[in-house]
Every structure is written in C-alpha cells, then in structure tokens.
C-alpha cells in the first residue's frame, strides 16, 4: 500500500518559482532513487531530475541551473524547487520512488507557467 502524493503545483507567471513536494507513505523498508518526471500534452513523459539516497543528482539539460531536486530521508519526502519557470515547463509533474526494486508513481500535479 505504498502511496506517493505530490503537492505544490499551480499556475505562475513565467519567471516565477514553485516548490513541489512528494511524500511517500505506506509499508517502506528503504527508498532508493527518487525522481521527478513531467508530461506535457501531446508529448512523451520525460525525466526532469533524479536523486539517489545519498544525494547524487542528475538533471535534464532543459532545467539545469533552474531546478533543484532534494530529499529528506527521515520524512520520506522528495522536493523539486523550480525557478525562472518558462512556458515550456508547463506539464503534469509526477513523482517516482524506487522501493526494493519497484517503481511507484504519484498521481501527478499540474504546473502551468504563463507568459
């Protein structure tokens, strides 16, 4: 009964910022890699950022320098700080967590950056 719940999405003007959160609950032994993906209308889902349990990060080229992924292992939570948002960042953002080799997904949260 692992569940991931995202929050923090919304509508902002281009150039603004948002902070997404994803809390993992349920029967958890240990959470491995956590990630944020996004999917815009008519496009494939793409990885935005990943973070290992130890804190090593990777970012899509399109968000490098603007987004920052972090996690709090004690709280089973992963965050995505999004700065200088662009209209092309508009998408549904999904949280993913790997637990004992299985990927779990949240339901997604809408992020809209208007210009």
C-alpha positions as CSV (number, residue, x, y, z in Angstrom):
1,X,0.0,0.0,0.0
2,X,2.8,2.4,-0.9
3,X,1.4,5.8,-1.9
4,X,3.0,8.9,-3.3
5,X,1.3,12.2,-3.0
6,X,2.5,15.3,-4.8
7,X,1.7,18.9,-3.8
8,X,2.8,22.4,-4.7
9,X,1.7,22.6,-8.3
10,X,-0.2,25.6,-9.6
11,X,-0.2,28.5,-12.0
12,X,2.5,31.1,-12.1
13,X,3.8,33.7,-14.5
14,X,6.9,33.0,-16.5
15,X,9.9,33.8,-14.4
16,X,8.3,32.7,-11.2
17,X,9.0,29.9,-8.9
18,X,7.3,26.8,-7.4
19,X,8.3,24.2,-5.0
20,X,6.9,20.7,-5.4
21,X,6.8,18.1,-2.7
22,X,6.1,14.4,-2.7
23,X,5.5,12.4,0.4
24,X,5.8,8.6,0.4
25,X,3.7,6.6,2.8
26,X,2.8,3.0,3.4
27,X,5.0,-0.1,4.0
28,X,8.5,1.1,3.4
29,X,11.8,-0.5,4.1
30,X,14.1,1.9,2.2
31,X,13.6,4.3,-0.6
32,X,16.2,4.2,-3.3
33,X,16.3,6.6,-6.3
34,X,13.6,9.3,-6.3
35,X,12.8,11.3,-9.3
36,X,10.5,13.9,-10.9
37,X,9.1,13.3,-14.4
38,X,6.8,15.5,-16.4
39,X,4.5,15.1,-19.3
40,X,3.1,17.9,-21.5
41,X,0.1,17.5,-23.7
42,X,0.9,15.5,-26.8
43,X,4.4,14.7,-25.6
44,X,6.1,11.7,-24.0
45,X,6.8,11.7,-20.4
46,X,10.4,12.8,-19.7
47,X,12.6,12.7,-16.7
48,X,13.3,16.0,-15.1
49,X,15.6,15.2,-12.2
50,X,16.8,12.2,-10.2
51,X,18.4,11.9,-6.8
52,X,19.9,8.9,-5.1
53,X,19.5,8.1,-1.4
54,X,23.0,9.6,-0.8
55,X,22.1,12.8,-2.6
56,X,23.7,12.5,-6.0
57,X,21.6,14.4,-8.6
58,X,21.0,14.5,-12.3
59,X,19.0,16.9,-14.4
60,X,17.6,17.2,-17.8
61,X,19.5,19.8,-19.9
62,X,16.4,21.9,-20.2
63,X,16.2,22.6,-16.5
64,X,19.9,22.7,-15.4
65,X,20.6,25.8,-13.4
66,X,16.9,26.5,-12.8
67,X,15.6,23.4,-10.9
68,X,16.9,21.7,-7.8
69,X,15.9,18.3,-6.5
70,X,16.4,17.4,-2.9
71,X,15.2,14.8,-0.4
72,X,14.6,14.3,3.3
73,X,15.1,10.6,4.0
74,X,13.7,10.9,7.5
75,X,10.5,12.3,6.2
76,X,10.3,10.1,3.1
77,X,9.9,13.2,1.0
78,X,11.4,14.5,-2.2
79,X,11.2,18.1,-3.4
80,X,11.7,20.0,-6.6
81,X,12.5,23.6,-6.4
82,X,11.6,25.3,-9.8
83,X,12.9,28.7,-10.5
84,X,12.8,31.0,-13.5
85,X,9.9,29.0,-14.9
86,X,9.3,29.1,-18.6
87,X,6.1,28.4,-20.6
88,X,7.7,25.2,-21.9
89,X,7.9,23.9,-18.3
90,X,4.1,23.6,-18.3
91,X,3.2,20.0,-17.7
92,X,1.9,17.5,-15.2
93,X,4.7,16.6,-12.9
94,X,5.0,13.1,-11.5
95,X,6.9,11.9,-8.5
96,X,8.6,8.4,-8.6
97,X,10.2,6.4,-5.9
98,X,12.0,3.1,-6.1
99,X,11.4,0.8,-3.2
100,X,13.0,-2.6,-3.1
101,X,13.5,-2.5,-6.9
102,X,9.9,-1.5,-7.7
103,X,9.0,1.9,-9.1
104,X,6.0,3.7,-7.5
105,X,4.3,6.7,-9.0
106,X,2.2,9.6,-7.8
107,X,-0.9,10.8,-9.5
108,X,0.8,14.0,-10.7
109,X,0.4,17.7,-10.1
110,X,-0.2,20.4,-12.7
111,X,2.4,23.1,-13.2
112,X,1.5,25.9,-15.6
113,X,3.8,28.8,-16.4
114,X,2.1,31.5,-18.3
115,X,3.7,34.2,-20.4
